[in-house]
Amino acid sequence: MGRNKENIKTFQGIKMKATERLAYWIDREEKMMATLKKIADPIYAMQTEANKYGAKLDGNVAVALTKDASYLRGLAQTTLNELED
């Protein structure tokens, strides 16, 4: 009977670690998806961010940024840096 309790404890420990790892990977996937959405539709992302702070988006600047590869690359790099921490 004692061995069965040990097996149950071991299984519960494995289950807890697996649950923690799953949550870790889900969080990473959500961050990556959010960044991909910003890259896919940067004007919408900028407008959403501006609205959050009660600011007005300058359309000319927004359009210029969407054509700037370094801006889009910066979005990706920021997320990659966050995921490395």
Buried (B, 14 or more C-beta within 10 A) or exposed (E): EEEEEEEEEEEEEEEEEEEEEEEEEEEEEEBBEEBEEBBEEBEEBBBEEBEEEEEEBEEEEBEEBBEEEEBBEEBBEEBEEEEEE
